[in-house]
Structure formats: C-alpha cells, structure tokens
C-alpha cells in the first residue's frame, strides 16, 4: 500500500487518460494484477477465501484449547506427584524437589518471590491452579518438558 501504490496509480491514470483504448485498458489491468500479485507474494500475503480463513481459525482454536487442556493435565499430574503431604499446596521443600527433578534449583528467596508474585502465602506455598499459572501466564517453566522429565 501507501506511496508506491498511489504513485503507480497516478502514473497509470495519466497513461490511461492519454490513450483510452480498450486494449490499453486490458493491458493496464493485467499489469496492475501482476503488480498486485508481485507485491502480495513479496509480503507473503495471498488472498484466502473467508470460509477458509474461518475454518483455519476454528482449527487453530481447537488446537489451542486441546493444548491448554493437555498443559493443565500435565501440570496437575506434576502437582500431585510433588504434593508429598497432600495438603493441596506445594510448600518450599516440595516445589524445590520439583525444581531439582527437572534440572533446576530453587533458593528460598526465589520461592518467596514466586509466591508473592502469584499472590500465594509463602508459608503455605503454591496451589494446583497457581502451578498451572506458573507454567502458562507467568512463563516459569514448561509443563510439557517437566512432565516428560518427571514421568519418563
């Protein structure tokens, strides 16, 4: 778009006014179509039927939801594996064990900072839903990677 298209259109319109024949107009149309195709190709854009675009959006949303459900399933399984005392919280020792099992280290000050960032009480720890938040929204780890390390 922009300057290139506008200046070309102005240049073409002057030629069009000067000649005016049907052959010239067809030639101009072909040239504009070729130019538009070249611009689209160079930008990686292509025309896609609206129904196709909608179908692609639906497929992407189904895949996103399936991935979200899979992430939750794995996060919950990890939580259950490391909630040693079964109180519904991963305390410092339990979350540290998770970190060690997946190749990480968790100093106590980092645990406290994570709890505070997530709104969890450090003396209790992280709930199942907050562990999922750590994996998703907070970007603190990868549930799929951790799951594979822990359960394989």
N, C-alpha and C positions, 0 to 999 in steps of 0.2 A: 504494500500500500504506500501511501504517502507521496513524497516528491517524485519518485521515479514514475509511478503510475500517472500522476497528474500531468507531468511534463510530456510523457509519451502520448497521453490522450489529447493534449492541446496540439502537439505536433501532428498527430494523425487527423485531427479535425480540420486543420488548415489544409492538409493534403486532400481531405475528403471534400471540402468546400470547393477547392480548385478544380478537381476532376469530376466528381459527381456521377461517374458511370457505374452501372451495376457490377461489372467485372472488378472495378477498383474496390467497390464496397465489399464484395465477396473476398477479395484478396486481403483487404484490411481486416475483415472478420477473422479470417484464417490466421493472419499474423497476430492479432490480439489473442486468439485462442491459444496459439503456440506460445506466445509470451506468458500468458497466464499459467499455462501448463509448466513452463520452464521455471517460473517464479515459485509455483506451488511445489514442484519437485525439489528445488534448491532449498526450500524451507522445510522439506519433509512433510508437507501437507498434501492431502488428497481429499477429494470430495467423497464422502461416505453417505449413503442413504440414511435418513433419520431413523428408520426402523432398525438398521444395522447398528447404528450408534447406540440406540436404546437397548438393543439386545446385548451389546458389549458391556454397557453399564450394569445391566442386571447380572450378567455373568461375573463381572468384577465384584459386585456387591455380595453375591452368594459366596464367592471365594474368600472375600474379606471376612464375612461372618463365620464361615467354616474355619478360617484361620484363627479368628478370635475365640471361637469355641474350643479349638484344639489347644490354643495357648492357655485358656482357663483350665482345661482338663489337666494339662501338664503341670501348671503352677499349683493346682490343688493337690495333685499327687506328690509333688515335691514338699509342699507344706505338711501333708500327712506323714511323710517319711521322716521329717525333721522335728515335728512337734512331739518330742520324746515324752513329755509329761502329760500330753493330751489335754492341755488347758485351753486350747484354741488360740494360743499366741506363740510366736517364735521369739523367745527371750534371747538375750545376748549369746549365751552358750549354744543355743540351737541354731540361730542364724549364722554364728561363727562356724559351726560344724558344716552347714550348707556351703558357706564360702570355701572352707578347706576342701570339701568334697568336689568342688568344681574348679579348683586351682586358684582360689583367691585367698585373701587374708582380710580379716575384719578386726581392726583395733577397736577397743571400747569407745573412744571418742567418735569414730566414724559411725558406729552403731547408734550412738546418742544423736548424732547429726541427722542420720537417716530417719530415725523415729520422729524427731522434731519436724523435719521437712514433710513427713507424711501425716503429721498430727497424731502420732501414737505416743503413748506414755512409755518412756524408756524402761521403767521398772517392770512393765508388763511385756512389751515387745510389739511385734507386728502380727496383725490378724491375717487370716487367709485372703481376704479381699485386698488388704494392703500389700501382701506379697505380689498379687496379680498387678496391682498398681505399680509396684517397683519394676516389674517386668515390662509393663506396657507404657503407661504415661510418663513415669519417671525415668525410663530408659536405664535402669540399674540392673543390667544383666539380660540374658536371653533365655527364656523358659525352655525353648526347644533344645538349645545347646546343653543347658544344665540338666534337663531331663535325660538326654542321651548319655551324658557323663555319669549320672547317678544310677540309671536303670539299665545300663548295658554291661 
